[in-house]
């Protein structure tokens, strides 16, 4: 029996996001090195949108989004970890377009 490939289409305002790996250690504004093993309070993380539902208005595939990973559901596809979240759970979007701009760039 051959395995058929199925296309995944996100519904409504749902997003399929791949969490971007963080660099190992960080530096504080004072120059102190903070090792990767230190757990901070709830941290927002950046991820790349791999799929967006038809009702997602401000986010598209390929955008980088800032979100709380505790607000997402985890799913594994082809042995890779993805997160499913709603568009309203996204705190910021980083993309090439300069429509609104805060003056901050990644």
Secondary structure as the mmCIF struct_conf table of DSSP 4:
data_model
#
loop_
_struct_conf.conf_type_id
_struct_conf.id
_struct_conf.beg_label_comp_id
_struct_conf.beg_label_asym_id
_struct_conf.beg_label_seq_id
_struct_conf.end_label_comp_id
_struct_conf.end_label_asym_id
_struct_conf.end_label_seq_id
HELX_LH_PP_P HELX_LH_PP_P1 UNK A 2 UNK A 5
TURN_TY1_P TURN_TY1_P1 UNK A 12 UNK A 13
STRN STRN1 UNK A 14 UNK A 19
HELX_LH_PP_P HELX_LH_PP_P2 UNK A 20 UNK A 23
BEND BEND1 UNK A 24 UNK A 24
STRN STRN2 UNK A 26 UNK A 27
TURN_TY1_P TURN_TY1_P2 UNK A 29 UNK A 30
BEND BEND2 UNK A 31 UNK A 31
STRN STRN3 UNK A 33 UNK A 34
TURN_TY1_P TURN_TY1_P3 UNK A 36 UNK A 37
HELX_LH_PP_P HELX_LH_PP_P3 UNK A 38 UNK A 40
BEND BEND3 UNK A 41 UNK A 42
STRN STRN4 UNK A 44 UNK A 52
TURN_TY1_P TURN_TY1_P4 UNK A 54 UNK A 55
BEND BEND4 UNK A 57 UNK A 58
TURN_TY1_P TURN_TY1_P5 UNK A 61 UNK A 62
STRN STRN5 UNK A 64 UNK A 68
HELX_RH_3T_P HELX_RH_3T_P1 UNK A 69 UNK A 71
BEND BEND5 UNK A 72 UNK A 72
STRN STRN6 UNK A 73 UNK A 77
TURN_TY1_P TURN_TY1_P6 UNK A 78 UNK A 79
STRN STRN7 UNK A 80 UNK A 86
HELX_RH_3T_P HELX_RH_3T_P2 UNK A 87 UNK A 89
STRN STRN8 UNK A 90 UNK A 94
BEND BEND6 UNK A 96 UNK A 96
BEND BEND7 UNK A 99 UNK A 100
BEND BEND8 UNK A 103 UNK A 103
#
